[in-house]
Amino acid sequence: MSTNSFADPRRQNKILRYKPPSTETNPTLEDPTPDYMNLLGMIFSMCGLMLKLKWCAWIAVYCSFISFANSRSSEDTKQMMSSFMLSISAVVMSYLQNPQPMSPPW
């Protein structure tokens, strides 16, 4: 292994550690997709709960998964988990009230 260190073309003083760009200096780097999907998920889950529409409840689960998949690890997970649990409860409640399979809306 020590023989390879002599043939290493990298210069030790030129190696810089990667630092992700901060969103404070450049707000265009912040992705609003998780927030929009979180809001859509809450709206669809409320429609699924109040109007007993199964397809709204399933869309809410889908939006919650997209919000979770696109979120950063530094974001607060309480709101995301509450949206996910609300969408799951909308699916469960809509099937408890009417256990028939979902009929197409057309």
C-alpha positions as CSV (number, residue, x, y, z in Angstrom):
1,M,0.0,0.0,0.0
2,S,2.8,2.4,0.7
3,T,4.1,2.0,-2.9
4,N,0.8,3.4,-4.2
5,S,1.2,6.6,-2.2
6,F,4.1,7.7,-4.3
7,A,2.1,7.3,-7.5
8,D,-0.9,9.1,-6.2
9,P,-1.4,12.2,-8.5
10,R,-3.8,14.0,-6.1
11,R,-2.4,17.0,-4.3
12,Q,-3.3,17.0,-0.6
13,N,-3.5,20.7,-0.3
14,K,-6.1,20.9,-3.2
15,I,-8.6,18.5,-1.6
16,L,-11.6,20.4,-0.3
17,R,-14.5,19.0,1.6
18,Y,-17.9,19.4,-0.1
19,K,-20.3,21.8,1.7
20,P,-23.8,22.0,0.3
21,P,-24.9,25.5,-0.6
22,S,-27.0,27.2,2.1
23,T,-30.6,28.0,1.3
24,E,-30.3,31.3,3.2
25,T,-28.1,32.9,0.6
26,N,-29.9,31.3,-2.4
27,P,-33.6,30.6,-1.7
28,T,-34.1,29.1,-5.1
29,L,-32.5,25.9,-3.9
30,E,-35.3,25.2,-1.5
31,D,-37.8,22.6,-3.0
32,P,-41.5,23.4,-2.1
33,T,-42.7,20.0,-3.4
34,P,-42.9,18.3,0.1
35,D,-44.9,21.2,1.5
36,Y,-47.4,21.2,-1.4
37,M,-47.8,17.5,-1.3
38,N,-48.3,17.7,2.5
39,L,-51.0,20.3,2.0
40,L,-52.7,18.3,-0.8
41,G,-52.6,15.2,1.4
42,M,-54.4,17.0,4.2
43,I,-57.0,18.4,1.9
44,F,-57.7,15.1,0.3
45,S,-57.8,13.2,3.6
46,M,-60.3,15.7,5.0
47,C,-62.4,15.2,1.8
48,G,-62.1,11.5,2.3
49,L,-63.2,11.7,5.9
50,M,-66.0,14.2,5.5
51,L,-67.4,13.2,2.2
52,K,-66.7,9.5,2.5
53,L,-64.9,9.4,-0.8
54,K,-62.5,6.5,-0.9
55,W,-60.5,7.8,-3.9
56,C,-59.8,11.0,-2.0
57,A,-58.4,9.0,0.9
58,W,-56.2,7.0,-1.4
59,I,-54.9,10.1,-3.1
60,A,-54.1,11.5,0.3
61,V,-52.0,8.5,1.1
62,Y,-50.2,8.9,-2.2
63,C,-49.5,12.6,-1.5
64,S,-48.2,11.7,1.9
65,F,-45.8,9.2,0.5
66,I,-44.6,11.7,-2.1
67,S,-44.1,14.3,0.7
68,F,-42.2,11.9,2.8
69,A,-40.0,10.8,-0.1
70,N,-39.1,14.4,-1.2
71,S,-38.5,15.8,2.3
72,R,-35.1,16.5,3.7
73,S,-33.9,14.9,6.9
74,S,-33.5,18.3,8.6
75,E,-37.2,19.1,8.2
76,D,-39.6,18.7,11.0
77,T,-41.3,15.3,10.8
78,K,-44.2,16.0,13.1
79,Q,-46.4,17.7,10.5
80,M,-45.5,15.0,7.9
81,M,-46.3,12.2,10.2
82,S,-49.6,13.8,11.2
83,S,-50.5,14.2,7.5
84,F,-49.6,10.5,6.9
85,M,-51.7,9.4,9.9
86,L,-54.6,11.5,8.9
87,S,-54.6,10.0,5.4
88,I,-54.3,6.5,6.8
89,S,-57.2,7.2,9.1
90,A,-59.3,8.5,6.2
91,V,-58.7,5.3,4.3
92,V,-59.6,3.1,7.3
93,M,-62.7,5.1,8.2
94,S,-64.0,5.2,4.7
95,Y,-63.7,1.4,4.5
96,L,-65.1,0.9,7.9
97,Q,-68.2,2.9,7.0
98,N,-68.6,1.2,3.6
99,P,-66.6,-2.1,3.2
100,Q,-67.6,-2.5,-0.5
101,P,-64.8,-2.2,-3.0
102,M,-64.1,1.3,-4.4
103,S,-66.3,2.0,-7.4
104,P,-64.9,4.1,-10.2
105,P,-66.1,7.7,-10.1
106,W,-67.5,7.6,-13.7
